[in-house]
């Protein structure tokens, strides 16, 4: 009988202790404030998925042209060929195309161009000038690497006359200067050459 009373007493005490602990714990819990409808909650967007895309190739920039002469009076438009025997180091040289804007030939986009054209057998190549400086007499240009060979060309010289139309097609020197070939930043050939001129197009 005593054991039964003891068990009941333990059960009652256990229940009372549990009830008291639960009440005390609930009174210590801080309730959350009610949601504020005016409060803005910023949710960071998920990171974009990784997509492998090939980079876009940048278009070639227009050449830098510094034309320090009267373009209304001086026409620089034609193909220029080495006069006399071609130096062995420039055996693949075909022509120098100069097409700078003039009143007689209209607008060619970026005021003109200069390019060095070469030929080896059936294979042709071209290097476009990316820097041109010319006055009434002086001509300097430097090209970007040629499309096939990677060779760059520099020229520093002078026009021997300005009436190019009058001597077009004749074996007379109209341009002379130092012609240089460069590859991978190293000079591979340099010669002083003279050029004659032919009309470009019609």
RAWO-V855823 format. One line per field, one symbol per residue. ss: DSSP state (2 for helix, 1 for strand, 0 for the rest). phi: phi as a letter, one per 20 degrees, with the letter a starting at -180 (. if undefined). Layout:
ss=???
phi=???
This chain:
ss=0222222222222222222222222222000000000000000000000000000000000001111100000000111111000002220011111111010001000001111111110011111111111110011111100000000111111110000222200000001111111110011111111111110000
phi=.ffffffffffffffffffffffffffefefffffefeeededfffffffcecffffffffffeddddbeffddddbreddfenfeggfdfefdadedcegbfedmedndmpacbddcbcmeedbbcefdbccbdfdeccbcdfgffdemedccbcabfebdefffdfndecfdbbredcdcclmdfdabbecdcdccfemf
